[in-house]
Amino acid sequence: MARSSGTKQTANLTRKAMIIVLLFTVAVAAGLGLGYYRHGYTPMTEVTLSSNINIKGLSLKDLNLTNSEIGKLNRSMGRHSGTFKEMFIEIDKQAAKSISDSTRLSWSMELTPRGKGSVKSWPRRCPRKKLVESIVSYVDTAATEYNRLRRSPDMKRGIREVYI
């Protein structure tokens, strides 16, 4: 028994409608899921700053560092743990009233190597949103330079202070 053309047409339209409804449902669910993830998801545990990283001048609360930023600082110190045992970051207190991502902060740093001496930075300025990126970049540069100097034959007696 053959189907009539009207029945085939109705079946094709029903199939197309079901596919469109399915695609629309998936798109809406994906959009809601992404919105929840970007705006509503907060981890249950808070990341803490490593004990060998010290911040002077402003507190972590004043700086409003995210878990991701704290993690970047911890990983930076961990990468160079063979070279440095402590990091001291000093941030100027003048910006303590209200710090936003665009607030320019003045900071300097001192790294304590495993051997004798210290590696210090000159005071630097950057917006709050680039603070962690600047610190991580400085630590990478400082470790490279300190290790290069330490291997130099002229530095056999030791390094007291290095400014980078």
C-alpha positions in Angstrom: 0.0 0.0 0.0 1.5 3.3 -1.0 1.5 6.4 1.1 -0.1 9.5 -0.2 2.0 12.5 -1.0 0.2 14.5 1.8 1.3 12.0 4.4 5.0 12.1 3.2 4.9 15.9 3.3 3.5 15.9 6.8 6.1 13.4 8.0 8.9 15.5 6.5 7.6 18.7 8.1 7.2 17.0 11.4 10.8 15.7 11.2 12.2 19.1 10.3 10.2 20.8 13.1 11.5 18.2 15.6 15.1 18.9 14.5 14.7 22.6 14.7 13.2 22.3 18.2 16.0 20.0 19.3 18.7 22.4 18.0 17.0 25.4 19.6 16.8 23.5 23.0 20.5 22.6 22.8 21.5 26.2 21.9 19.4 27.6 24.8 20.9 25.1 27.3 24.4 25.8 26.1 23.9 29.5 26.5 22.4 29.2 30.0 25.2 26.8 31.0 27.9 29.2 29.7 26.3 32.1 31.5 26.1 30.2 34.7 29.8 29.2 34.4 31.0 32.7 33.6 28.9 34.6 36.1 27.6 32.2 38.7 30.3 29.6 39.4 32.5 30.2 42.4 34.9 27.5 43.6 34.2 26.1 47.1 37.9 26.4 48.2 39.9 29.5 48.4 43.4 29.5 47.1 45.9 30.9 49.7 49.2 32.6 49.0 52.3 30.6 49.5 54.0 31.1 52.9 57.3 32.2 51.1 55.5 35.1 49.4 55.1 38.2 51.6 53.2 41.3 50.6 53.8 44.6 52.5 52.0 47.8 52.3 48.6 46.6 51.1 46.8 43.4 52.2 45.5 40.7 49.9 42.0 42.0 50.7 42.9 45.5 49.5 44.4 44.2 46.3 41.4 41.9 45.7 43.6 39.2 44.1 41.6 36.4 42.4 42.2 32.7 43.1 43.7 32.6 39.6 46.2 35.4 40.3 47.2 33.9 43.6 47.8 30.6 41.8 50.0 32.4 39.2 52.1 33.9 42.0 52.4 30.5 43.8 53.4 28.8 40.5 55.9 31.5 39.7 57.6 31.0 43.0 57.4 27.2 42.7 59.1 27.3 39.2 62.0 29.2 40.7 62.2 27.5 44.1 65.6 26.1 43.3 66.9 29.7 42.9 64.8 31.7 45.4 63.5 30.8 48.8 61.4 34.0 49.5 59.7 36.8 47.8 58.9 40.2 49.4 56.6 42.5 47.4 56.1 46.0 48.7 53.2 48.0 47.3 52.7 51.7 48.0 49.8 52.4 50.4 48.6 55.6 48.7 46.2 53.6 46.5 44.5 51.8 49.5 41.3 53.9 49.5 39.7 52.3 46.4 41.6 50.0 44.1 40.1 49.1 40.7 41.6 47.3 37.8 42.8 50.6 36.3 44.4 51.9 39.6 48.1 52.5 39.0 50.1 50.9 41.7 53.8 51.5 42.6 55.6 48.3 43.7 59.0 46.9 44.2 60.3 43.4 45.0 63.1 41.6 46.8 63.9 38.0 46.2 66.0 36.0 48.6 68.2 33.5 46.8 69.1 30.1 48.2 72.7 31.3 48.5 73.8 34.6 49.9 72.7 38.1 48.8 69.4 39.4 47.3 67.8 40.3 44.0 65.9 43.6 44.1 63.8 45.5 41.6 63.7 49.2 41.1 60.2 50.7 41.9 57.8 50.0 39.1 54.3 51.2 38.2 51.5 49.4 36.5 47.7 49.1 36.6 46.2 46.7 39.2 45.0 44.3 36.5 48.6 43.9 35.2 50.2 43.6 38.7 50.5 39.8 38.9 51.6 39.5 35.3 54.3 42.1 35.9 55.5 40.3 39.1 55.6 36.9 37.4 57.5 38.4 34.5 60.0 40.1 36.9 60.6 36.8 38.8 61.3 34.9 35.5 63.8 37.6 34.4 65.4 37.8 37.9 65.9 34.1 38.1 67.5 34.0 34.6 69.8 36.9 35.3 70.8 35.7 38.8 71.6 32.2 37.6 73.6 33.7 34.7 75.6 35.9 37.1 76.1 33.1 39.6 77.8 31.0 36.8 80.1 33.8 35.8 83.7 33.3 36.8 83.9 36.8 38.1 81.3 36.1 40.7 83.0 33.2 42.6 83.1 35.3 45.8 79.4 35.7 45.9 76.7 38.2 45.0 75.5 40.7 47.6 72.8 42.6 45.8 71.6 42.5 42.2 69.1 45.1 40.9 67.0 44.3 37.9 
